[in-house]
């Protein structure tokens, strides 16, 4: 969405990377002066459509307190809330993924382009982009929708791999109860850019080990536990129990 009078085009950004490695096509942002017709602004392969008012530069935007989850609000801003949209402009789905970003973050395990995937699957891939790049991947609509790393990771789309689990006290927050339930496991996976299915696979464990500076072999031994305990701020003894899980839950609620 437009943000008033646009400034001169900044120095192009360097290429972004996905959890699987460099994206196929590095992207440099483009800007244009406000005008009545849609203005395309792109960042990290995610498209944003702006409609600037004639002369005044006032943007039409979905308010941050609109109904639905934060991803519904981002989609309302990006695509009018149409999760299956393909307008032929090179961007697809409710959150307007480019082909290269969708592919680079693993979306093609669901569908060739985002518009052919379910809403929940699109949100799952968006959460991986959010972990790697932050809300700035949707530079205008994230601000309009109030998207943050915390609420974007917590709010899913109702698929089997996303959404808030029963082991939460309220939407967007894990219950600090020391129980390693599916929501806590999914939150860990989102934190490190993993599979987000609540299974904590060996690949996910390697990502966690890498995140905390551990062995990166998928074993998650006592030394890796100690490193994680240092990160989450609890007793460092290499033994994983409810106290470590509680500290982890508190940490994940703010990261």
C-alpha positions as a Python dict, from the first residue, in 0.01 Angstrom:
ca = {
    (1, 'X'): (0, 0, 0),
    (2, 'X'): (121, 352, -55),
    (3, 'X'): (291, 540, 226),
    (4, 'X'): (245, 893, 94),
    (5, 'X'): (512, 1058, -120),
    (6, 'X'): (776, 803, -209),
    (7, 'X'): (1143, 892, -169),
    (8, 'X'): (1411, 834, -427),
    (9, 'X'): (1496, 472, -488),
    (10, 'X'): (1742, 348, -220),
    (11, 'X'): (2053, 147, -288),
    (12, 'X'): (1944, -206, -396),
    (13, 'X'): (1943, -472, -131),
    (14, 'X'): (2162, -777, -157),
    (15, 'X'): (2005, -1115, -232),
    (16, 'X'): (1811, -1293, 40),
    (17, 'X'): (1850, -1655, 138),
    (18, 'X'): (1600, -1923, 226),
    (19, 'X'): (1635, -2191, 495),
    (20, 'X'): (1740, -2425, 211),
    (21, 'X'): (2006, -2192, 71),
    (22, 'X'): (2020, -1891, -162),
    (23, 'X'): (1698, -1808, -340),
    (24, 'X'): (1712, -1857, -715),
    (25, 'X'): (1683, -1487, -799),
    (26, 'X'): (1817, -1206, -572),
    (27, 'X'): (1580, -911, -570),
    (28, 'X'): (1634, -536, -560),
    (29, 'X'): (1340, -316, -451),
    (30, 'X'): (1178, -76, -696),
    (31, 'X'): (981, 241, -623),
    (32, 'X'): (761, 470, -828),
    (33, 'X'): (586, 802, -768),
    (34, 'X'): (226, 790, -635),
    (35, 'X'): (-42, 769, -903),
    (36, 'X'): (-404, 652, -927),
    (37, 'X'): (-311, 320, -1091),
    (38, 'X'): (-163, 37, -882),
    (39, 'X'): (206, 81, -799),
    (40, 'X'): (410, -237, -767),
    (41, 'X'): (666, -245, -488),
    (42, 'X'): (861, -564, -430),
    (43, 'X'): (1094, -691, -164),
    (44, 'X'): (1238, -1039, -117),
    (45, 'X'): (1008, -1176, -388),
    (46, 'X'): (689, -1075, -208),
    (47, 'X'): (474, -827, -394),
    (48, 'X'): (283, -532, -250),
    (49, 'X'): (15, -343, -445),
    (50, 'X'): (-45, 21, -349),
    (51, 'X'): (-328, 251, -446),
    (52, 'X'): (-230, 612, -381),
    (53, 'X'): (-492, 885, -378),
    (54, 'X'): (-458, 1147, -653),
    (55, 'X'): (-239, 1434, -533),
    (56, 'X'): (-276, 1361, -162),
    (57, 'X'): (-71, 1041, -140),
    (58, 'X'): (-314, 896, 116),
    (59, 'X'): (-314, 516, 97),
    (60, 'X'): (-613, 289, 123),
    (61, 'X'): (-519, 19, 373),
    (62, 'X'): (-671, -259, 573),
    (63, 'X'): (-674, -142, 936),
    (64, 'X'): (-459, -335, 1180),
    (65, 'X'): (-762, -417, 1398),
    (66, 'X'): (-960, -580, 1115),
    (67, 'X'): (-1120, -919, 1177),
    (68, 'X'): (-924, -1242, 1147),
    (69, 'X'): (-565, -1335, 1221),
    (70, 'X'): (-272, -1113, 1138),
    (71, 'X'): (-216, -1321, 821),
    (72, 'X'): (-577, -1255, 716),
    (73, 'X'): (-503, -884, 752),
    (74, 'X'): (-183, -909, 550),
    (75, 'X'): (-372, -1100, 279),
    (76, 'X'): (-653, -842, 280),
    (77, 'X'): (-392, -576, 214),
    (78, 'X'): (-191, -777, -42),
    (79, 'X'): (-461, -948, -244),
    (80, 'X'): (-801, -843, -114),
    (81, 'X'): (-802, -1165, 88),
    (82, 'X'): (-811, -1388, -221),
    (83, 'X'): (-591, -1688, -134),
    (84, 'X'): (-624, -1841, -483),
    (85, 'X'): (-553, -1529, -686),
    (86, 'X'): (-334, -1538, -998),
    (87, 'X'): (-359, -1211, -1187),
    (88, 'X'): (-76, -1295, -1427),
    (89, 'X'): (166, -1045, -1273),
    (90, 'X'): (417, -1302, -1150),
    (91, 'X'): (285, -1311, -791),
    (92, 'X'): (49, -1569, -649),
    (93, 'X'): (-188, -1636, -363),
    (94, 'X'): (-318, -1440, -70),
    (95, 'X'): (25, -1322, 42),
    (96, 'X'): (157, -1263, -313),
    (97, 'X'): (457, -1493, -333),
    (98, 'X'): (684, -1483, -634),
    (99, 'X'): (762, -1819, -792),
    (100, 'X'): (1123, -1808, -671),
    (101, 'X'): (1034, -1728, -307),
    (102, 'X'): (762, -1995, -296),
    (103, 'X'): (1005, -2252, -435),
    (104, 'X'): (1301, -2135, -226),
    (105, 'X'): (1113, -2174, 104),
    (106, 'X'): (974, -2519, 26),
    (107, 'X'): (626, -2429, -99),
    (108, 'X'): (645, -2663, -396),
    (109, 'X'): (598, -2962, -172),
    (110, 'X'): (236, -2842, -168),
    (111, 'X'): (184, -2683, -510),
    (112, 'X'): (382, -2539, -798),
    (113, 'X'): (267, -2184, -716),
    (114, 'X'): (118, -2041, -398),
    (115, 'X'): (-230, -1978, -540),
    (116, 'X'): (-277, -2354, -583),
    (117, 'X'): (-195, -2427, -219),
    (118, 'X'): (-432, -2400, 75),
    (119, 'X'): (-450, -2093, 295),
    (120, 'X'): (-282, -2281, 580),
    (121, 'X'): (-1, -2399, 355),
    (122, 'X'): (58, -2045, 228),
    (123, 'X'): (76, -1920, 586),
    (124, 'X'): (322, -2196, 678),
    (125, 'X'): (561, -2084, 402),
    (126, 'X'): (504, -1719, 496),
    (127, 'X'): (611, -1802, 851),
    (128, 'X'): (941, -1938, 716),
    (129, 'X'): (993, -1616, 519),
    (130, 'X'): (910, -1422, 836),
    (131, 'X'): (1173, -1612, 1036),
    (132, 'X'): (1440, -1544, 773),
    (133, 'X'): (1354, -1188, 669),
    (134, 'X'): (1118, -1040, 927),
    (135, 'X'): (799, -841, 859),
    (136, 'X'): (989, -628, 607),
    (137, 'X'): (933, -900, 349),
    (138, 'X'): (589, -735, 324),
    (139, 'X'): (716, -377, 370),
    (140, 'X'): (383, -194, 360),
    (141, 'X'): (119, -452, 439),
    (142, 'X'): (303, -582, 746),
    (143, 'X'): (276, -234, 897),
    (144, 'X'): (-89, -198, 800),
    (145, 'X'): (-173, -540, 943),
    (146, 'X'): (42, -511, 1257),
    (147, 'X'): (254, -813, 1163),
    (148, 'X'): (543, -899, 1396),
    (149, 'X'): (772, -1199, 1427),
    (150, 'X'): (585, -1308, 1739),
    (151, 'X'): (225, -1286, 1621),
    (152, 'X'): (311, -1406, 1270),
    (153, 'X'): (472, -1721, 1408),
    (154, 'X'): (189, -1788, 1651),
    (155, 'X'): (-110, -1741, 1424),
    (156, 'X'): (-169, -2016, 1173),
    (157, 'X'): (-422, -2081, 903),
    (158, 'X'): (-599, -2390, 1030),
    (159, 'X'): (-402, -2653, 834),
    (160, 'X'): (-255, -2961, 996),
    (161, 'X'): (88, -2796, 1003),
    (162, 'X'): (-3, -2452, 1131),
    (163, 'X'): (-230, -2295, 1387),
    (164, 'X'): (-245, -2257, 1760),
    (165, 'X'): (-251, -2586, 1947),
    (166, 'X'): (-449, -2677, 2254),
    (167, 'X'): (-144, -2639, 2477),
    (168, 'X'): (-171, -2260, 2471),
    (169, 'X'): (-326, -2024, 2723),
    (170, 'X'): (-447, -1779, 2459),
    (171, 'X'): (-396, -1721, 2086),
    (172, 'X'): (-40, -1621, 2008),
    (173, 'X'): (113, -1734, 2339),
    (174, 'X'): (242, -2068, 2457),
    (175, 'X'): (134, -2186, 2798),
    (176, 'X'): (437, -2173, 3029),
    (177, 'X'): (355, -2512, 3180),
    (178, 'X'): (670, -2717, 3118),
    (179, 'X'): (486, -2948, 2881),
    (180, 'X'): (654, -3017, 2547),
    (181, 'X'): (330, -3027, 2351),
    (182, 'X'): (277, -2989, 1974),
    (183, 'X'): (242, -2610, 1992),
    (184, 'X'): (574, -2579, 2176),
    (185, 'X'): (742, -2808, 1923),
    (186, 'X'): (596, -2610, 1632),
    (187, 'X'): (711, -2285, 1792),
    (188, 'X'): (1063, -2427, 1816),
    (189, 'X'): (1049, -2526, 1450),
    (190, 'X'): (929, -2180, 1349),
    (191, 'X'): (1206, -2024, 1560),
    (192, 'X'): (1472, -2205, 1360),
    (193, 'X'): (1295, -2219, 1022),
    (194, 'X'): (1217, -2590, 1036),
    (195, 'X'): (933, -2810, 915),
    (196, 'X'): (660, -2660, 1143),
    (197, 'X'): (475, -2989, 1185),
    (198, 'X'): (532, -3046, 1556),
    (199, 'X'): (740, -3361, 1499),
    (200, 'X'): (1091, -3220, 1572),
    (201, 'X'): (1263, -3429, 1306),
    (202, 'X'): (1638, -3489, 1300),
    (203, 'X'): (1666, -3207, 1046),
    (204, 'X'): (1478, -2976, 1284),
    (205, 'X'): (1713, -3076, 1567),
    (206, 'X'): (2014, -2990, 1353),
    (207, 'X'): (1862, -2646, 1293),
    (208, 'X'): (1810, -2600, 1667),
    (209, 'X'): (2167, -2710, 1736),
    (210, 'X'): (2291, -2461, 1479),
    (211, 'X'): (2075, -2188, 1633),
    (212, 'X'): (2227, -2236, 1978),
    (213, 'X'): (2582, -2300, 1857),
    (214, 'X'): (2579, -2673, 1920),
    (215, 'X'): (2700, -2986, 1745),
    (216, 'X'): (2476, -2966, 1433),
    (217, 'X'): (2454, -3344, 1398),
    (218, 'X'): (2090, -3397, 1494),
    (219, 'X'): (2164, -3588, 1814),
    (220, 'X'): (2087, -3298, 2051),
    (221, 'X'): (2303, -3432, 2331),
    (222, 'X'): (2377, -3290, 2674),
    (223, 'X'): (2619, -3029, 2541),
    (224, 'X'): (2352, -2906, 2300),
    (225, 'X'): (2099, -2893, 2584),
    (226, 'X'): (2345, -2684, 2790),
    (227, 'X'): (2383, -2437, 2503),
    (228, 'X'): (2007, -2408, 2464),
    (229, 'X'): (1968, -2359, 2840),
    (230, 'X'): (2211, -2067, 2821),
    (231, 'X'): (2008, -1913, 2538),
    (232, 'X'): (1671, -1941, 2714),
    (233, 'X'): (1807, -1835, 3053),
    (234, 'X'): (1766, -2132, 3283),
    (235, 'X'): (1990, -2359, 3493),
    (236, 'X'): (2270, -2497, 3278),
    (237, 'X'): (2301, -2864, 3371),
    (238, 'X'): (2256, -3047, 3039),
    (239, 'X'): (1942, -3218, 3165),
    (240, 'X'): (1615, -3138, 2990),
    (241, 'X'): (1318, -3124, 3223),
    (242, 'X'): (1006, -2913, 3287),
    (243, 'X'): (1213, -2615, 3409),
    (244, 'X'): (1402, -2603, 3079),
    (245, 'X'): (1077, -2637, 2885),
    (246, 'X'): (918, -2353, 3083),
    (247, 'X'): (1218, -2129, 3018),
    (248, 'X'): (1201, -2221, 2650),
    (249, 'X'): (828, -2139, 2635),
    (250, 'X'): (885, -1800, 2795),
    (251, 'X'): (1169, -1735, 2550),
    (252, 'X'): (964, -1838, 2245),
    (253, 'X'): (677, -1613, 2354),
    (254, 'X'): (903, -1311, 2308),
    (255, 'X'): (1107, -1419, 2005),
}
